[in-house]
Amino acid sequence: MEQMYRPRRLRRTPVIRELVAEHTFSGNGLIQPYFVTDGAGIREEIKGLPGIDRESVDKLVETVSHDLALGINKIMLFGVTDRKDVMASTAHDEANPVIVATKALKDKFGDSLFVGADVCLCAYTDTGHCGVTINGEIDNDASVDVLADMALALAQAGCDCVAPSDMMDGRVVGIRDALEGNGYVNTLIMAYTAKYASAYYGPFREAAKSAPGKGDRKGYQMDFRNRTEALRELTLDDEEGADIVMVKPALAYLDIIADFRQQSRLPVAAYNVSGEYTMVKLLAQAGLADEKTMVLENLTAIQRAGASIILTYHLRDILKNGWHNA
Protein backbone atom coordinates (compact mmCIF):
# COMPACT_ATOMS: atom_id res chain seq x y z
CA MET A 1 0.00 0.00 0.00
CA GLU A 2 1.41 3.37 -1.04
CA GLN A 3 0.66 5.91 1.65
CA MET A 4 2.77 9.02 2.16
CA TYR A 5 0.96 10.31 5.24
CA ARG A 6 1.03 7.99 8.25
CA PRO A 7 0.09 9.78 11.48
CA ARG A 8 0.84 6.60 13.43
CA ARG A 9 4.57 7.20 12.88
CA LEU A 10 4.32 9.87 15.60
CA ARG A 11 2.71 7.41 18.03
CA ARG A 12 5.07 4.44 17.59
CA THR A 13 7.09 4.59 20.83
CA PRO A 14 6.72 6.32 24.22
CA VAL A 15 9.75 8.51 23.47
CA ILE A 16 8.27 9.72 20.19
CA ARG A 17 4.92 10.35 21.85
CA GLU A 18 6.66 12.47 24.49
CA LEU A 19 8.53 14.34 21.77
CA VAL A 20 5.38 15.44 19.93
CA ALA A 21 2.95 15.76 22.84
CA GLU A 22 0.93 18.94 22.39
CA HIS A 23 0.17 19.30 26.08
CA THR A 24 1.95 18.03 29.18
CA PHE A 25 0.04 17.86 32.45
CA SER A 26 1.17 20.40 35.02
CA GLY A 27 0.28 20.38 38.70
CA ASN A 28 1.36 23.98 39.32
CA GLY A 29 -2.15 25.43 39.02
CA LEU A 30 -3.99 22.86 41.14
CA ILE A 31 -5.89 23.87 44.30
CA GLN A 32 -7.09 21.40 46.96
CA PRO A 33 -10.51 22.07 48.57
CA TYR A 34 -11.08 21.49 52.31
CA PHE A 35 -14.23 21.45 54.45
CA VAL A 36 -13.93 23.10 57.86
CA THR A 37 -16.57 22.82 60.55
CA ASP A 38 -17.41 24.10 64.02
CA GLY A 39 -16.12 22.32 67.12
CA ALA A 40 -12.82 20.67 68.03
CA GLY A 41 -11.22 17.27 67.52
CA ILE A 42 -13.44 16.53 64.53
CA ARG A 43 -12.27 14.61 61.48
CA GLU A 44 -14.98 12.65 59.70
CA GLU A 45 -14.83 11.24 56.21
CA ILE A 46 -17.50 12.50 53.85
CA LYS A 47 -19.45 9.52 52.56
CA GLY A 48 -20.00 10.99 49.11
CA LEU A 49 -16.36 12.12 48.73
CA PRO A 50 -14.10 9.14 49.47
CA GLY A 51 -10.81 10.29 50.97
CA ILE A 52 -12.07 13.79 51.82
CA ASP A 53 -12.87 14.82 55.40
CA ARG A 54 -14.98 17.35 57.21
CA GLU A 55 -12.62 18.80 59.88
CA SER A 56 -12.61 21.22 62.79
CA VAL A 57 -9.99 23.96 62.71
CA ASP A 58 -7.48 22.15 64.94
CA LYS A 59 -7.58 19.01 62.80
CA LEU A 60 -7.55 21.03 59.58
CA VAL A 61 -4.30 22.72 60.59
CA GLU A 62 -2.75 19.28 61.14
CA THR A 63 -3.97 18.05 57.75
CA VAL A 64 -2.77 21.13 55.90
CA SER A 65 0.63 20.82 57.59
CA HIS A 66 0.98 17.26 56.25
CA ASP A 67 -0.32 18.27 52.84
CA LEU A 68 2.06 21.22 52.63
CA ALA A 69 4.92 18.76 53.10
CA LEU A 70 3.49 16.79 50.15
CA GLY A 71 3.56 19.92 48.01
CA ILE A 72 0.01 21.28 48.38
CA ASN A 73 0.51 25.00 48.90
CA LYS A 74 -2.75 26.32 47.42
CA ILE A 75 -6.04 25.56 49.16
CA MET A 76 -9.72 26.57 49.08
CA LEU A 77 -11.83 26.50 52.24
CA PHE A 78 -15.56 25.73 52.51
CA GLY A 79 -17.52 26.21 55.71
CA VAL A 80 -19.82 23.72 57.42
CA THR A 81 -22.01 24.77 60.34
CA ASP A 82 -25.36 24.07 61.95
CA ARG A 83 -25.67 27.74 62.94
CA LYS A 84 -27.94 28.99 60.18
CA ASP A 85 -30.46 31.83 59.97
CA VAL A 86 -32.48 33.78 57.44
CA MET A 87 -29.80 36.45 56.90
CA ALA A 88 -26.77 34.09 56.96
CA SER A 89 -25.23 36.04 59.83
CA THR A 90 -22.77 33.22 60.53
CA ALA A 91 -21.19 33.87 57.13
CA HIS A 92 -19.26 36.83 58.51
CA ASP A 93 -19.24 36.47 62.30
CA GLU A 94 -16.05 35.88 64.29
CA ALA A 95 -16.95 32.24 64.97
CA ASN A 96 -17.33 31.31 61.30
CA PRO A 97 -15.14 28.20 60.96
CA VAL A 98 -13.57 29.43 57.71
CA ILE A 99 -12.63 32.78 59.25
CA VAL A 100 -11.18 31.05 62.32
CA ALA A 101 -9.31 28.56 60.11
CA THR A 102 -7.91 31.30 57.86
CA LYS A 103 -6.43 33.12 60.85
CA ALA A 104 -4.93 29.92 62.22
CA LEU A 105 -3.45 28.84 58.88
CA LYS A 106 -1.97 32.24 58.02
CA ASP A 107 -0.53 32.59 61.52
CA LYS A 108 1.18 29.21 61.21
CA PHE A 109 2.21 29.13 57.55
CA GLY A 110 2.22 32.76 56.36
CA ASP A 111 2.84 33.32 52.68
CA SER A 112 4.08 29.76 52.16
CA LEU A 113 0.40 28.80 51.93
CA PHE A 114 -2.10 30.37 49.53
CA VAL A 115 -5.46 30.43 51.31
CA GLY A 116 -8.61 30.93 49.27
CA ALA A 117 -12.14 30.81 50.63
CA ASP A 118 -15.50 30.20 49.04
CA VAL A 119 -17.87 33.16 49.40
CA CYS A 120 -21.45 31.92 49.31
CA LEU A 121 -24.40 31.85 51.69
CA CYS A 122 -25.79 28.35 51.09
CA ALA A 123 -24.00 26.87 54.11
CA TYR A 124 -25.26 29.67 56.36
CA THR A 125 -28.88 30.33 55.35
CA ASP A 126 -31.68 28.35 56.94
CA THR A 127 -33.08 27.78 53.43
CA GLY A 128 -29.88 26.33 51.96
CA HIS A 129 -30.00 28.88 49.16
CA CYS A 130 -27.02 30.92 47.98
CA GLY A 131 -28.77 34.20 48.74
CA VAL A 132 -30.99 35.50 51.51
CA THR A 133 -34.73 35.04 51.17
CA ILE A 134 -36.98 38.05 51.79
CA ASN A 135 -40.75 37.86 51.27
CA GLY A 136 -40.37 34.44 49.69
CA GLU A 137 -37.83 35.54 47.06
CA ILE A 138 -34.04 35.40 46.80
CA ASP A 139 -33.19 39.08 47.26
CA ASN A 140 -30.24 39.77 44.98
CA ASP A 141 -29.07 43.12 46.37
CA ALA A 142 -29.50 42.19 50.03
CA SER A 143 -27.52 39.02 49.31
CA VAL A 144 -24.70 41.04 47.73
CA ASP A 145 -24.44 43.13 50.90
CA VAL A 146 -24.00 39.99 53.04
CA LEU A 147 -21.53 38.49 50.56
CA ALA A 148 -19.46 41.68 50.65
CA ASP A 149 -19.42 41.55 54.46
CA MET A 150 -18.30 37.93 54.32
CA ALA A 151 -15.52 38.66 51.81
CA LEU A 152 -14.28 41.59 53.89
CA ALA A 153 -14.22 39.48 57.07
CA LEU A 154 -12.19 36.84 55.26
CA ALA A 155 -9.74 39.43 53.95
CA GLN A 156 -9.36 40.81 57.46
CA ALA A 157 -8.56 37.28 58.66
CA GLY A 158 -5.72 37.09 56.13
CA CYS A 159 -7.37 35.31 53.21
CA ASP A 160 -5.37 35.66 49.99
CA CYS A 161 -8.32 35.07 47.66
CA VAL A 162 -12.09 35.26 48.00
CA ALA A 163 -14.16 33.20 45.59
CA PRO A 164 -17.81 34.26 45.20
CA SER A 165 -19.80 31.24 44.00
CA ASP A 166 -23.34 32.52 44.57
CA MET A 167 -24.14 33.85 41.06
CA MET A 168 -25.92 36.97 42.34
CA ASP A 169 -25.81 39.87 39.89
CA GLY A 170 -23.24 42.51 40.82
CA ARG A 171 -21.55 40.55 43.57
CA VAL A 172 -18.05 40.98 42.15
CA VAL A 173 -18.22 44.77 42.14
CA GLY A 174 -19.92 44.72 45.54
CA ILE A 175 -17.07 42.68 46.98
CA ARG A 176 -14.40 44.70 45.16
CA ASP A 177 -15.82 47.96 46.53
CA ALA A 178 -15.91 46.55 50.08
CA LEU A 179 -12.31 45.35 49.83
CA GLU A 180 -10.92 48.50 48.23
CA GLY A 181 -12.90 50.77 50.54
CA ASN A 182 -11.31 49.13 53.57
CA GLY A 183 -7.76 49.01 52.27
CA TYR A 184 -7.65 45.38 51.12
CA VAL A 185 -6.42 46.21 47.65
CA ASN A 186 -4.32 43.06 47.24
CA THR A 187 -7.03 40.48 47.98
CA LEU A 188 -7.75 38.41 44.86
CA ILE A 189 -11.26 37.75 43.61
CA MET A 190 -11.66 34.40 41.87
CA ALA A 191 -15.17 34.70 40.49
CA TYR A 192 -17.33 31.67 39.76
CA THR A 193 -18.22 33.40 36.51
CA ALA A 194 -20.13 30.59 34.80
CA LYS A 195 -21.55 28.36 37.50
CA TYR A 196 -24.15 26.06 36.03
CA ALA A 197 -27.14 24.52 37.78
CA SER A 198 -25.68 21.03 37.62
CA ALA A 199 -26.44 17.50 38.73
CA TYR A 200 -22.72 17.05 39.47
CA TYR A 201 -22.86 18.88 42.83
CA GLY A 202 -24.58 16.15 44.86
CA PRO A 203 -21.61 14.98 46.97
CA PHE A 204 -20.62 18.58 47.75
CA ARG A 205 -24.06 19.42 49.10
CA GLU A 206 -23.79 16.47 51.45
CA ALA A 207 -20.28 17.55 52.47
CA ALA A 208 -21.25 21.16 53.21
CA LYS A 209 -24.76 20.37 54.46
CA SER A 210 -25.97 22.98 51.99
CA ALA A 211 -28.75 21.41 49.93
CA PRO A 212 -31.67 23.81 49.46
CA GLY A 213 -34.66 22.95 51.64
CA LYS A 214 -37.21 23.98 49.02
CA GLY A 215 -36.96 24.59 45.30
CA ASP A 216 -33.69 24.59 43.37
CA ARG A 217 -30.99 27.02 42.27
CA LYS A 218 -31.99 27.39 38.64
CA GLY A 219 -33.19 30.94 39.29
CA TYR A 220 -29.62 32.15 39.78
CA GLN A 221 -27.24 29.44 38.56
CA MET A 222 -26.88 29.10 34.79
CA ASP A 223 -28.92 26.87 32.49
CA PHE A 224 -26.74 24.04 31.12
CA ARG A 225 -28.30 24.55 27.69
CA ASN A 226 -26.71 28.01 27.35
CA ARG A 227 -23.26 28.82 26.01
CA THR A 228 -23.13 32.46 24.88
CA GLU A 229 -24.74 33.60 28.13
CA ALA A 230 -21.48 32.63 29.84
CA LEU A 231 -19.63 35.21 27.75
CA ARG A 232 -21.94 37.90 29.04
CA GLU A 233 -21.13 36.85 32.59
CA LEU A 234 -17.44 36.88 31.65
CA THR A 235 -17.65 40.47 30.41
CA LEU A 236 -19.43 41.60 33.57
CA ASP A 237 -17.00 39.93 35.97
CA ASP A 238 -14.03 41.35 34.08
CA GLU A 239 -15.50 44.85 34.19
CA GLU A 240 -16.44 44.52 37.87
CA GLY A 241 -12.90 43.72 39.01
CA ALA A 242 -12.41 39.95 39.04
CA ASP A 243 -8.79 38.77 38.98
CA ILE A 244 -9.55 35.19 37.93
CA VAL A 245 -12.65 33.81 36.19
CA MET A 246 -13.96 30.30 36.72
CA VAL A 247 -16.14 27.73 34.99
CA LYS A 248 -17.99 25.17 37.13
CA PRO A 249 -18.36 22.20 36.58
CA ALA A 250 -15.44 21.37 34.32
CA LEU A 251 -15.76 18.16 32.32
CA ALA A 252 -19.23 18.79 30.89
CA TYR A 253 -18.30 22.41 30.11
CA LEU A 254 -14.99 22.17 28.27
CA ASP A 255 -16.48 24.30 25.49
CA ILE A 256 -17.14 27.11 27.98
CA ILE A 257 -13.58 26.88 29.32
CA ALA A 258 -12.28 27.14 25.75
CA ASP A 259 -14.53 30.14 25.08
CA PHE A 260 -13.21 31.88 28.20
CA ARG A 261 -9.61 31.22 27.19
CA GLN A 262 -10.24 32.73 23.77
CA GLN A 263 -12.21 35.74 24.98
CA SER A 264 -10.43 36.79 28.19
CA ARG A 265 -6.97 37.92 29.16
CA LEU A 266 -7.61 36.96 32.78
CA PRO A 267 -6.46 33.60 34.19
CA VAL A 268 -9.13 30.95 33.64
CA ALA A 269 -9.97 28.49 36.40
CA ALA A 270 -12.19 25.42 36.38
CA TYR A 271 -13.71 23.41 39.21
CA ASN A 272 -13.36 19.64 38.84
CA VAL A 273 -16.40 19.20 41.03
CA SER A 274 -17.48 16.61 43.59
CA GLY A 275 -19.57 14.51 41.22
CA GLU A 276 -16.73 14.32 38.71
CA TYR A 277 -14.35 13.25 41.48
CA THR A 278 -16.68 10.65 42.97
CA MET A 279 -17.43 9.06 39.59
CA VAL A 280 -13.71 8.35 39.18
CA LYS A 281 -13.45 6.97 42.71
CA LEU A 282 -16.44 4.65 42.27
CA LEU A 283 -15.24 3.34 38.91
CA ALA A 284 -11.81 2.67 40.37
CA GLN A 285 -13.25 0.96 43.46
CA ALA A 286 -15.36 -1.28 41.21
CA GLY A 287 -12.30 -2.24 39.17
CA LEU A 288 -13.77 -0.69 36.03
CA ALA A 289 -11.06 1.94 35.46
CA ASP A 290 -7.50 2.77 36.42
CA GLU A 291 -7.74 5.71 38.81
CA LYS A 292 -4.41 7.35 37.96
CA THR A 293 -5.00 7.19 34.22
CA MET A 294 -8.50 8.57 34.47
CA VAL A 295 -7.49 11.42 36.81
CA LEU A 296 -4.63 12.51 34.57
CA GLU A 297 -6.79 12.22 31.46
CA ASN A 298 -9.56 14.34 32.99
CA LEU A 299 -7.28 17.05 34.37
CA THR A 300 -5.23 17.21 31.16
CA ALA A 301 -8.46 17.66 29.19
CA ILE A 302 -9.44 20.57 31.45
CA GLN A 303 -6.02 22.18 31.00
CA ARG A 304 -6.07 21.47 27.27
CA ALA A 305 -9.40 23.29 27.00
CA GLY A 306 -7.75 26.39 28.45
CA ALA A 307 -7.86 26.34 32.25
CA SER A 308 -4.56 27.22 33.93
CA ILE A 309 -6.06 26.79 37.43
CA ILE A 310 -8.07 23.76 38.56
CA LEU A 311 -9.79 23.15 41.88
CA THR A 312 -9.69 19.39 42.34
CA TYR A 313 -10.15 16.90 45.18
CA HIS A 314 -7.64 14.63 43.42
CA LEU A 315 -4.58 16.74 44.25
CA ARG A 316 -3.60 14.92 47.44
CA ASP A 317 -3.74 11.54 45.67
CA ILE A 318 -1.73 12.89 42.74
CA LEU A 319 1.13 14.06 44.95
CA LYS A 320 1.00 11.20 47.44
CA ASN A 321 1.19 8.60 44.69
CA GLY A 322 3.57 10.50 42.40
CA TRP A 323 1.12 10.39 39.51
CA HIS A 324 2.31 13.76 38.22
CA ASN A 325 5.78 12.29 37.64
CA ALA A 326 4.52 9.23 35.80
C-alpha positions as CSV (number, residue, x, y, z in Angstrom):
1,M,0.0,0.0,0.0
2,E,1.4,3.4,-1.0
3,Q,0.7,5.9,1.6
4,M,2.8,9.0,2.2
5,Y,1.0,10.3,5.2
6,R,1.0,8.0,8.2
7,P,0.1,9.8,11.5
8,R,0.8,6.6,13.4
9,R,4.6,7.2,12.9
10,L,4.3,9.9,15.6
11,R,2.7,7.4,18.0
12,R,5.1,4.4,17.6
13,T,7.1,4.6,20.8
14,P,6.7,6.3,24.2
15,V,9.7,8.5,23.5
16,I,8.3,9.7,20.2
17,R,4.9,10.4,21.8
18,E,6.7,12.5,24.5
19,L,8.5,14.3,21.8
20,V,5.4,15.4,19.9
21,A,2.9,15.8,22.8
22,E,0.9,18.9,22.4
23,H,0.2,19.3,26.1
24,T,1.9,18.0,29.2
25,F,0.0,17.9,32.4
26,S,1.2,20.4,35.0
27,G,0.3,20.4,38.7
28,N,1.4,24.0,39.3
29,G,-2.2,25.4,39.0
30,L,-4.0,22.9,41.1
31,I,-5.9,23.9,44.3
32,Q,-7.1,21.4,47.0
33,P,-10.5,22.1,48.6
34,Y,-11.1,21.5,52.3
35,F,-14.2,21.5,54.4
36,V,-13.9,23.1,57.9
37,T,-16.6,22.8,60.6
38,D,-17.4,24.1,64.0
39,G,-16.1,22.3,67.1
40,A,-12.8,20.7,68.0
41,G,-11.2,17.3,67.5
42,I,-13.4,16.5,64.5
43,R,-12.3,14.6,61.5
44,E,-15.0,12.6,59.7
45,E,-14.8,11.2,56.2
46,I,-17.5,12.5,53.9
47,K,-19.5,9.5,52.6
48,G,-20.0,11.0,49.1
49,L,-16.4,12.1,48.7
50,P,-14.1,9.1,49.5
51,G,-10.8,10.3,51.0
52,I,-12.1,13.8,51.8
53,D,-12.9,14.8,55.4
54,R,-15.0,17.3,57.2
55,E,-12.6,18.8,59.9
56,S,-12.6,21.2,62.8
57,V,-10.0,24.0,62.7
58,D,-7.5,22.2,64.9
59,K,-7.6,19.0,62.8
60,L,-7.5,21.0,59.6
61,V,-4.3,22.7,60.6
62,E,-2.8,19.3,61.1
63,T,-4.0,18.0,57.7
64,V,-2.8,21.1,55.9
65,S,0.6,20.8,57.6
66,H,1.0,17.3,56.2
67,D,-0.3,18.3,52.8
68,L,2.1,21.2,52.6
69,A,4.9,18.8,53.1
70,L,3.5,16.8,50.2
71,G,3.6,19.9,48.0
72,I,0.0,21.3,48.4
73,N,0.5,25.0,48.9
74,K,-2.7,26.3,47.4
75,I,-6.0,25.6,49.2
76,M,-9.7,26.6,49.1
77,L,-11.8,26.5,52.2
78,F,-15.6,25.7,52.5
79,G,-17.5,26.2,55.7
80,V,-19.8,23.7,57.4
81,T,-22.0,24.8,60.3
82,D,-25.4,24.1,61.9
83,R,-25.7,27.7,62.9
84,K,-27.9,29.0,60.2
85,D,-30.5,31.8,60.0
86,V,-32.5,33.8,57.4
87,M,-29.8,36.5,56.9
88,A,-26.8,34.1,57.0
89,S,-25.2,36.0,59.8
90,T,-22.8,33.2,60.5
91,A,-21.2,33.9,57.1
92,H,-19.3,36.8,58.5
93,D,-19.2,36.5,62.3
94,E,-16.0,35.9,64.3
95,A,-17.0,32.2,65.0
96,N,-17.3,31.3,61.3
97,P,-15.1,28.2,61.0
98,V,-13.6,29.4,57.7
99,I,-12.6,32.8,59.2
100,V,-11.2,31.0,62.3
101,A,-9.3,28.6,60.1
102,T,-7.9,31.3,57.9
103,K,-6.4,33.1,60.8
104,A,-4.9,29.9,62.2
105,L,-3.4,28.8,58.9
106,K,-2.0,32.2,58.0
107,D,-0.5,32.6,61.5
108,K,1.2,29.2,61.2
109,F,2.2,29.1,57.5
110,G,2.2,32.8,56.4
111,D,2.8,33.3,52.7
112,S,4.1,29.8,52.2
113,L,0.4,28.8,51.9
114,F,-2.1,30.4,49.5
115,V,-5.5,30.4,51.3
116,G,-8.6,30.9,49.3
117,A,-12.1,30.8,50.6
118,D,-15.5,30.2,49.0
119,V,-17.9,33.2,49.4
120,C,-21.4,31.9,49.3
121,L,-24.4,31.8,51.7
122,C,-25.8,28.4,51.1
123,A,-24.0,26.9,54.1
124,Y,-25.3,29.7,56.4
125,T,-28.9,30.3,55.3
126,D,-31.7,28.3,56.9
127,T,-33.1,27.8,53.4
128,G,-29.9,26.3,52.0
129,H,-30.0,28.9,49.2
130,C,-27.0,30.9,48.0
131,G,-28.8,34.2,48.7
132,V,-31.0,35.5,51.5
133,T,-34.7,35.0,51.2
134,I,-37.0,38.1,51.8
135,N,-40.8,37.9,51.3
136,G,-40.4,34.4,49.7
137,E,-37.8,35.5,47.1
138,I,-34.0,35.4,46.8
139,D,-33.2,39.1,47.3
140,N,-30.2,39.8,45.0
141,D,-29.1,43.1,46.4
142,A,-29.5,42.2,50.0
143,S,-27.5,39.0,49.3
144,V,-24.7,41.0,47.7
145,D,-24.4,43.1,50.9
146,V,-24.0,40.0,53.0
147,L,-21.5,38.5,50.6
148,A,-19.5,41.7,50.7
149,D,-19.4,41.6,54.5
150,M,-18.3,37.9,54.3
151,A,-15.5,38.7,51.8
152,L,-14.3,41.6,53.9
153,A,-14.2,39.5,57.1
154,L,-12.2,36.8,55.3
155,A,-9.7,39.4,53.9
156,Q,-9.4,40.8,57.5
157,A,-8.6,37.3,58.7
158,G,-5.7,37.1,56.1
159,C,-7.4,35.3,53.2
160,D,-5.4,35.7,50.0
161,C,-8.3,35.1,47.7
162,V,-12.1,35.3,48.0
163,A,-14.2,33.2,45.6
164,P,-17.8,34.3,45.2
165,S,-19.8,31.2,44.0
166,D,-23.3,32.5,44.6
167,M,-24.1,33.8,41.1
168,M,-25.9,37.0,42.3
169,D,-25.8,39.9,39.9
170,G,-23.2,42.5,40.8
171,R,-21.6,40.5,43.6
172,V,-18.1,41.0,42.2
173,V,-18.2,44.8,42.1
174,G,-19.9,44.7,45.5
175,I,-17.1,42.7,47.0
176,R,-14.4,44.7,45.2
177,D,-15.8,48.0,46.5
178,A,-15.9,46.5,50.1
179,L,-12.3,45.3,49.8
180,E,-10.9,48.5,48.2
181,G,-12.9,50.8,50.5
182,N,-11.3,49.1,53.6
183,G,-7.8,49.0,52.3
184,Y,-7.7,45.4,51.1
185,V,-6.4,46.2,47.6
186,N,-4.3,43.1,47.2
187,T,-7.0,40.5,48.0
188,L,-7.7,38.4,44.9
189,I,-11.3,37.8,43.6
190,M,-11.7,34.4,41.9
191,A,-15.2,34.7,40.5
192,Y,-17.3,31.7,39.8
193,T,-18.2,33.4,36.5
194,A,-20.1,30.6,34.8
195,K,-21.5,28.4,37.5
196,Y,-24.1,26.1,36.0
197,A,-27.1,24.5,37.8
198,S,-25.7,21.0,37.6
199,A,-26.4,17.5,38.7
200,Y,-22.7,17.1,39.5
201,Y,-22.9,18.9,42.8
202,G,-24.6,16.2,44.9
203,P,-21.6,15.0,47.0
204,F,-20.6,18.6,47.7
205,R,-24.1,19.4,49.1
206,E,-23.8,16.5,51.4
207,A,-20.3,17.5,52.5
208,A,-21.3,21.2,53.2
209,K,-24.8,20.4,54.5
210,S,-26.0,23.0,52.0
211,A,-28.7,21.4,49.9
212,P,-31.7,23.8,49.5
213,G,-34.7,22.9,51.6
214,K,-37.2,24.0,49.0
215,G,-37.0,24.6,45.3
216,D,-33.7,24.6,43.4
217,R,-31.0,27.0,42.3
218,K,-32.0,27.4,38.6
219,G,-33.2,30.9,39.3
220,Y,-29.6,32.1,39.8
221,Q,-27.2,29.4,38.6
222,M,-26.9,29.1,34.8
223,D,-28.9,26.9,32.5
224,F,-26.7,24.0,31.1
225,R,-28.3,24.6,27.7
226,N,-26.7,28.0,27.4
227,R,-23.3,28.8,26.0
228,T,-23.1,32.5,24.9
229,E,-24.7,33.6,28.1
230,A,-21.5,32.6,29.8
231,L,-19.6,35.2,27.8
232,R,-21.9,37.9,29.0
233,E,-21.1,36.9,32.6
234,L,-17.4,36.9,31.7
235,T,-17.6,40.5,30.4
236,L,-19.4,41.6,33.6
237,D,-17.0,39.9,36.0
238,D,-14.0,41.3,34.1
239,E,-15.5,44.8,34.2
240,E,-16.4,44.5,37.9
241,G,-12.9,43.7,39.0
242,A,-12.4,39.9,39.0
243,D,-8.8,38.8,39.0
244,I,-9.6,35.2,37.9
245,V,-12.6,33.8,36.2
246,M,-14.0,30.3,36.7
247,V,-16.1,27.7,35.0
248,K,-18.0,25.2,37.1
249,P,-18.4,22.2,36.6
250,A,-15.4,21.4,34.3
251,L,-15.8,18.2,32.3
252,A,-19.2,18.8,30.9
253,Y,-18.3,22.4,30.1
254,L,-15.0,22.2,28.3
255,D,-16.5,24.3,25.5
256,I,-17.1,27.1,28.0
257,I,-13.6,26.9,29.3
258,A,-12.3,27.1,25.7
259,D,-14.5,30.1,25.1
260,F,-13.2,31.9,28.2
261,R,-9.6,31.2,27.2
262,Q,-10.2,32.7,23.8
263,Q,-12.2,35.7,25.0
264,S,-10.4,36.8,28.2
265,R,-7.0,37.9,29.2
266,L,-7.6,37.0,32.8
267,P,-6.5,33.6,34.2
268,V,-9.1,31.0,33.6
269,A,-10.0,28.5,36.4
270,A,-12.2,25.4,36.4
271,Y,-13.7,23.4,39.2
272,N,-13.4,19.6,38.8
273,V,-16.4,19.2,41.0
274,S,-17.5,16.6,43.6
275,G,-19.6,14.5,41.2
276,E,-16.7,14.3,38.7
277,Y,-14.3,13.3,41.5
278,T,-16.7,10.6,43.0
279,M,-17.4,9.1,39.6
280,V,-13.7,8.4,39.2
281,K,-13.4,7.0,42.7
282,L,-16.4,4.7,42.3
283,L,-15.2,3.3,38.9
284,A,-11.8,2.7,40.4
285,Q,-13.3,1.0,43.5
286,A,-15.4,-1.3,41.2
287,G,-12.3,-2.2,39.2
288,L,-13.8,-0.7,36.0
289,A,-11.1,1.9,35.5
290,D,-7.5,2.8,36.4
291,E,-7.7,5.7,38.8
292,K,-4.4,7.4,38.0
293,T,-5.0,7.2,34.2
294,M,-8.5,8.6,34.5
295,V,-7.5,11.4,36.8
296,L,-4.6,12.5,34.6
297,E,-6.8,12.2,31.5
298,N,-9.6,14.3,33.0
299,L,-7.3,17.0,34.4
300,T,-5.2,17.2,31.2
301,A,-8.5,17.7,29.2
302,I,-9.4,20.6,31.4
303,Q,-6.0,22.2,31.0
304,R,-6.1,21.5,27.3
305,A,-9.4,23.3,27.0
306,G,-7.8,26.4,28.5
307,A,-7.9,26.3,32.2
308,S,-4.6,27.2,33.9
309,I,-6.1,26.8,37.4
310,I,-8.1,23.8,38.6
311,L,-9.8,23.1,41.9
312,T,-9.7,19.4,42.3
313,Y,-10.1,16.9,45.2
314,H,-7.6,14.6,43.4
315,L,-4.6,16.7,44.3
316,R,-3.6,14.9,47.4
317,D,-3.7,11.5,45.7
318,I,-1.7,12.9,42.7
319,L,1.1,14.1,45.0
320,K,1.0,11.2,47.4
321,N,1.2,8.6,44.7
322,G,3.6,10.5,42.4
323,W,1.1,10.4,39.5
324,H,2.3,13.8,38.2
325,N,5.8,12.3,37.6
326,A,4.5,9.2,35.8
